[in-house]
Amino acid sequence: MPEAVPDGRHGTVPGEPLRRSGPRFLKRRRRVLGRLAGWSLAESAQTFLFGFALARALDDGFLHGAPAVGIGWLAAAAVCVGAGAYGTARVYEAVADLVEPLRDSLVRKVVRRALYAPDGAAVSRLTHQVEIARDTFAGLVLVSRSFVFVTAGALIGLCSLAPVLLLLVLPPLLLGLALFAWALRPMARRQETFLAADEAIAEETGAAVGGLRDITAAGAERTVAGTADERFDAELRASVSLARWSTTRELALGISGRLPVVLLLVGAPWLLGRGVTPGALVGALAYLTQSLLPALQSLMHGLGTSGTRLGVVLRRLTAEPVTGPDGGGPHRTPRKGTAVELSGVTFAYGPHADPVFRDLDLTVPDGGHLAVVGPSGIGKSTLAGLVAGLLEPGSGEVRRPAVADRVLVPQEAYVFSGTVRENVRYLCPDGGGGPDDHDGHDGPDGHDGPDAELLAAAEAIGAGVLLARLGGPDGTLVPAQLSAGERQLVALVRAYLSPAPLIVLDEATCHLDPAAEARAERAFAARPGTLIVVAHRISSALRADRVLVMDGTHARTGRHGELLLRSALYRELTGGWAHEDAGSAAAPPLQPALPARDADGVDAVAGPRLAGDGGHVVAYGPGRQMQDAGDLGDRGALGGQ
């Protein structure tokens, strides 16, 4: 089972606002941004020199009777064009280093959501919208940095030729940009409507294709076709509305990019009468038509179409779902002061199967530590699945935290190929990226903040030696080279580092020895939040605040000492430990079986401490569940024991 499961399908709530997550994404890649800015500056140097060299070639060369000087200035401009082309090639490399991490992050989010909250729009998100986000983000980066550097170069060039030129260029430029900025929000809303219509078409047609035989058998062709027509009509209306607002973008481009050219031509006599040279006038026209206007066209078409689409797509791809895995209704959060609430819960694996439990009531307070015990197959892991959101009850109500606030660690731990950091910080908000993602503050051992936190968590869980052997946070982790216990340690550190206040351990320490298990459980108990442990060893009950005993017909909760008095099953599970004080949690440990020697898998019991023992034999093997003593046959030659 997975360790973190989205629990939604249709409804969404906004995730972290893009205005915060976007700058943080860029801040973590300051090195890439610095390289991008440097090569953009080299690329845009040709913008300044092109217009300036053209003005000098006319004023100091051709119009002055010195063609050699004019040719020299033009040659200098040509050299700058070559240098700019080299800078452009380097710019694309930097953009790739910025864009691909975004795409990888979005693919992980979409795939995770599709696995546990599948719907017809998942295909559209993965094959269409993720690629929209990748391509438009790359285009947005290219056009934005090009506009900034090109505009700066052109305005500096105009000022160097004749400052009075700015009087005819700056006002319409600023007015057009303001109009474009005002139209961005309405265009984004209409773009979102268009994408929602696109998803609706994908979901409707996908359902229709999958049920063609049933549609034909029921004679529902016209009904299904009518519903599909409605979806296509909605997309058409959204497309027309978006196109209408796009005319505002064209108006803004005309004001900011083309109106200055007209003003410059109309005002040429006035400019020439105030000392502006013919060469400066020609250079200004070159700045406007060859640099500023193309940059504006790229910016407004990029932001107006792809840019607004990018914002919409990112919000939709990163939104958190809010319904249960089966889409059965809105998520219900626990009441104040409680972490998990089960009210009258009945669950069965199928409509004709016997219920695993019936009318179960359970309340776990905030900050509580609950151990769940019971014989093998009684439903302990089913209860963990309900609490974690993997399962939904047939009847009754489960109130649990949102998906980001709960983590389930199953018996078979999941680790993946990658670095240690990527594995153990997978559930952290930053996704566990590489060293460039960290904040740069050193921890006490020379490690930066996140790595210091990572190492401290590993030490608390008992995985410090394992992480050191793997090479620390940057070490490579290969799942096949780890034992089952080592994989569990990695998964436990991952859960410990997560921000989730609710941790559910479903026999998550079954491959660890008792001492390692105790250390890990004590670390989670000391961690802020709520802990629920499906016990692999009965000793887990001694470390818990409360114990839930499941016996298939009813459940009891209480402290260890109380349950020894009230529950016969709990006394059997604990092996008949003595207890002078009913409120005491202390008890002697169980005595282990003698070393295994019998080829048939049975051996003599070591001592009389096990419940029901009479010196006969018990089975041993790979089983990891606590067994009720009554599981052994108590009939035959052993005197009815």
Secondary structure, DSSP 8 states (H G I E B T S, - for coil): --SS----SS-EE--S-HHHHHHHHHHTTHHHHHHHHHHHHHHHHHHHHHHHHHHHIIIIIGGGT-HHHHHHHHHHHHHHHHHHHHHHHHHHHHHHHHHHHHHHHHHHHHHHHHHHS--TTHHHIIIIIHHHHHHHHHHHHHHHHHHHHHHHHHHHHHHHH-GGGHHHHHHHHHHHHHHHHHHHHHHHHHHHHHHHHHHHHHHHHHHHHHTHHHHHHHT-HHHHHHHHHHHHHHHHHHHHHHHHHHHHHHHHHIIIIIHHHHHHHHTHHHHHTTT--HHHHHHHHHIIIIIIHHHHHHHHHIIIIIIHHHHHHHHHHH-EE-B-TT--SB-----TTEEEEEEEEEE-SSTTS--SEEEEEEEEETT-EEEEE-STTSSHHHHHHHHHTSS--SEEEEE---GGGEEEE-SS----SEEHHHHHTTTSTTTT--GGGS---B-TTS-BHHHHHHHHHHHHHT-HHHHHHHTSTTSEE-GGGS-HHHHHHHHHHHHHHS--SEEEEESTTTTS-HHHHHHHHHHHHHSSSEEEEE-SSTHHHHHSSEEEEE-SS-EEEE-HHHHHHH-HHHHHHTTS---SSTT---------------TTSEEE-SSTTSTT-SS-EEE-SS--S---GGGS---STTT--
